[in-house]
Amino acid sequence: MLAKKIGMAEAALALSRESGLSLRQAYRYLEVARRKEPLLSAPQPSVTLSLKMPVDLAQKLQAHAAASRLSASEVMRRAVAAYSSVREDG
């Protein structure tokens, strides 16, 4: 789409419609394509979980997320994925 020299907004709208992505996600994919970075895989459907943790641990999570420029959800997804792969191996 970008090779056709159409505008970013028009390309994002077309990608969103054609691929069933949100407009926000379509913009992200187009930004990656524009920078020629490796394309991220399409996101899987998500569910919302509620969990409780000690305040100090929650503060560490928020600080790590901010320092990594990630959301707390992404930090938790990565942590759970890493933990579950270790548990499966060991």
N, C-alpha and C positions, 0 to 999 in steps of 0.2 A: 504493500500500500504506500509506504513512504517513497518507494522508487518511482511511483507514478506522479510524484510531486503534488500530491493533494495536501491540504492543510492538516495539521495535527488533530484538530477538533473533528474534522470530517472523517479522518482515518480512524480515530478512536470510536466514533459513533458507529461506523461500518463494522469494525472489529467486534465491538460490543454486541451488535445485532447478529452478526454471522456466527459468533462463537459462544453466545450465551454468557458472556462475561459482564461484570458490572462496568460502567463507564470508567470508574476509577482504576480498575484492574487493567482495562484496555489501554489507558494512558500509561500505566506502568510498563506494560509489555512494549509499547511503542517507544518509550524512553530507552529501554534496554536495547531495542533494535537500532535506535538512532545512534547510541553509543557503541554499538557492535559488541556488546557484552554477551556472554552466554545466556541463553533464554532460560528462565526459571520454568519449572514444571507447572502445569495448571494446578491451581489449588484444589484440594479435596474438600468435600462438604465438611463443615465444622459444626460442633455442638458446643454449647456454653456449659462450663462446669463452675461450680462454686466451691471454693475450698478455704479452709481456715489455716492460718499459720501464725506463729509468734510475730509480734510487731517488729522485732529486730530483724528477723528473717525477711519479712516483707519489705523493710527499708533497704536491705542488702539487694533484694531482687530489683527494686525500683532503681537503685543506684547503678547496678550492673547494666540494666536495660538502657538507662540514659547514657552511660559511658560507651555502650556498644552501639548506640543509635538504633536500638531495636525496641519493639514493644515488650512489655512484661509477658504478654501471651506468647510471643515468639521465643523468648528466653525459656519459658516453661516448656513449650513444645520441644525445643532442642534438648532440654535437660531430660525430659521424660523419654524421648527417643534414644538418647545416649544411655540412659539407665536401663531401658528395656533391652537394648542390644547387648549390653554387658551381662544382664541377667540371663539372656538366652544363650550366650556363649559359655557362661560359667555355671 
